[in-house]
């Protein structure tokens, strides 16, 4: 028996046919992760930071349904081989400059259904190969809240900003 309380997300977890295994329990951080065929998924309403030191063999990480409010450079230092990253349905308010630096292979990034009102100019620095970026359902009011962060994204082919509260597009 463990002295660390088991987060409710794990206590209430029911495996389904596509689950291969649960392989991460951060104890007091409240995150649990499971490996599916195509994705490594981390979740938990008691999860307050990105889980560290996961073996993401499928190169696709999804962090969803958490109370993570801020992400920074230390959060993704162990995940340099990721191809896809989804940070959807969390409580993100801040993306620190250089958060994704070192994710050279990342081609697809989704940060949707969060509480972002702006993104700093250097938040996406280092994402030289990023082709697809989805920033839907955040709290952006002006394109100027996002556009400066896109300067470093030379390989970007698709940008999706739908379901934000843009009032009007300035020249």
C-alpha positions as CSV (number, residue, x, y, z in Angstrom):
1,X,0.0,0.0,0.0
2,X,1.2,3.5,-0.9
3,X,1.4,6.4,1.5
4,X,0.7,8.8,-1.4
5,X,-3.1,9.2,-1.9
6,X,-4.2,7.9,-5.3
7,X,-5.7,10.7,-7.5
8,X,-9.4,10.3,-8.2
9,X,-8.6,10.1,-11.9
10,X,-6.8,6.8,-11.3
11,X,-9.3,5.5,-8.7
12,X,-12.1,6.0,-11.2
13,X,-10.2,4.7,-14.2
14,X,-11.8,1.9,-16.2
15,X,-9.6,0.3,-18.9
16,X,-11.0,-0.2,-22.3
17,X,-10.1,-2.5,-25.1
18,X,-7.7,-0.1,-26.8
19,X,-5.6,0.6,-23.7
20,X,-2.2,-1.1,-23.6
21,X,-1.1,0.0,-20.2
22,X,-1.1,2.7,-17.6
23,X,2.5,3.6,-17.0
24,X,2.8,6.9,-15.1
25,X,1.3,8.0,-11.8
26,X,2.7,11.2,-10.5
27,X,1.2,10.7,-7.1
28,X,0.6,14.0,-5.5
29,X,0.8,15.8,-8.9
30,X,-2.4,13.9,-9.8
31,X,-1.5,13.0,-13.4
32,X,-1.8,9.6,-14.9
33,X,-0.8,8.6,-18.4
34,X,-1.7,5.7,-20.6
35,X,-0.2,4.4,-23.8
36,X,-2.6,3.8,-26.6
37,X,-1.6,2.5,-30.1
38,X,-1.0,6.0,-31.6
39,X,-0.9,8.3,-28.6
40,X,0.5,8.7,-25.1
41,X,-2.2,10.4,-23.2
42,X,-1.8,12.2,-19.9
43,X,-4.8,13.5,-17.9
44,X,-6.2,14.2,-14.5
45,X,-8.2,17.1,-13.0
46,X,-5.6,17.1,-10.2
47,X,-2.7,17.3,-12.6
48,X,-0.9,20.6,-12.2
49,X,2.3,20.2,-14.3
50,X,3.4,18.3,-17.5
51,X,4.6,14.8,-16.4
52,X,8.3,14.4,-16.7
53,X,10.5,11.5,-17.9
54,X,7.8,9.6,-19.9
55,X,8.9,7.1,-22.5
56,X,6.8,8.3,-25.4
57,X,7.7,5.6,-27.9
58,X,4.9,6.5,-30.4
59,X,6.2,10.2,-30.6
60,X,2.8,11.6,-29.9
61,X,1.9,13.1,-26.6
62,X,-1.5,14.4,-25.6
63,X,-2.0,16.3,-22.3
64,X,-5.7,17.0,-21.7
65,X,-8.2,17.8,-19.0
66,X,-5.7,19.0,-16.5
67,X,-5.3,22.1,-14.3
68,X,-1.9,23.0,-15.8
69,X,-1.9,26.9,-16.0
70,X,1.7,27.6,-17.1
71,X,4.2,25.7,-19.4
72,X,7.8,26.5,-19.8
73,X,11.1,25.3,-21.2
74,X,11.7,22.6,-18.5
75,X,8.4,20.9,-19.3
76,X,9.4,19.5,-22.7
77,X,13.2,19.0,-22.3
78,X,12.8,15.2,-22.2
79,X,10.6,15.0,-25.3
80,X,12.9,16.1,-28.1
81,X,11.7,13.3,-30.5
82,X,8.0,14.3,-30.4
83,X,6.3,14.5,-33.8
84,X,2.9,15.6,-32.5
85,X,1.9,17.4,-29.3
86,X,-1.7,18.2,-28.2
87,X,-2.3,20.4,-25.1
88,X,-6.1,20.7,-25.5
89,X,-8.7,21.2,-22.8
90,X,-6.4,22.3,-20.0
91,X,-6.3,25.5,-18.0
92,X,-3.3,27.0,-19.8
93,X,-2.9,30.8,-19.3
94,X,0.8,31.2,-19.9
95,X,3.3,29.8,-22.4
96,X,6.8,31.0,-21.4
97,X,9.3,32.0,-24.0
98,X,11.4,29.1,-25.3
99,X,8.9,26.5,-24.1
100,X,9.2,24.3,-27.2
101,X,12.9,25.0,-27.9
102,X,14.5,21.6,-28.6
103,X,11.4,20.0,-30.2
104,X,13.0,20.1,-33.7
105,X,11.0,17.2,-35.1
106,X,7.6,18.5,-33.9
107,X,5.3,18.9,-37.0
108,X,1.9,19.2,-35.4
109,X,1.0,21.3,-32.3
110,X,-2.5,21.9,-30.9
111,X,-3.1,24.2,-28.0
112,X,-6.9,24.5,-28.0
113,X,-9.7,24.9,-25.5
114,X,-7.5,26.7,-22.9
115,X,-7.5,30.2,-21.3
116,X,-4.8,31.8,-23.4
117,X,-5.3,35.6,-24.0
118,X,-1.9,36.1,-25.7
119,X,1.3,34.3,-26.7
120,X,4.8,35.8,-26.2
121,X,6.9,36.5,-29.3
122,X,9.4,33.8,-28.4
123,X,7.1,31.1,-27.1
124,X,7.4,29.0,-30.3
125,X,11.1,29.6,-30.8
126,X,12.9,26.5,-31.9
127,X,10.0,24.9,-33.7
128,X,11.7,25.0,-37.1
129,X,9.8,22.0,-38.5
130,X,6.3,22.9,-37.3
131,X,3.8,22.6,-40.1
132,X,0.4,22.6,-38.4
133,X,-0.6,24.8,-35.5
134,X,-4.1,24.8,-34.0
135,X,-5.0,27.6,-31.4
136,X,-8.8,27.2,-31.4
137,X,-11.1,28.0,-28.5
138,X,-8.8,30.2,-26.5
139,X,-9.4,33.8,-25.4
140,X,-7.6,35.8,-28.0
141,X,-9.3,39.1,-28.8
142,X,-6.8,40.5,-31.4
143,X,-4.6,39.0,-34.0
144,X,-1.7,40.9,-32.4
145,X,-2.1,38.6,-29.4
146,X,-0.9,35.8,-31.6
147,X,0.9,37.0,-34.7
148,X,4.3,38.0,-33.1
149,X,4.7,34.4,-31.9
150,X,4.5,33.0,-35.4
151,X,7.6,34.8,-36.8
152,X,9.9,31.8,-36.0
153,X,7.6,29.3,-37.7
154,X,9.1,29.2,-41.3
155,X,7.7,25.8,-42.2
156,X,4.2,26.6,-41.0
157,X,1.6,25.5,-43.6
158,X,-1.6,25.6,-41.6
159,X,-2.7,27.9,-38.8
160,X,-6.2,27.5,-37.3
161,X,-7.5,30.2,-35.0
162,X,-11.2,29.5,-35.1
163,X,-13.6,30.0,-32.2
164,X,-11.6,32.9,-30.7
165,X,-13.3,36.3,-29.9
166,X,-11.6,38.3,-32.6
167,X,-13.5,41.6,-32.9
168,X,-12.1,42.7,-36.2
169,X,-8.9,42.3,-38.2
170,X,-6.7,45.3,-38.4
171,X,-4.6,46.2,-41.5
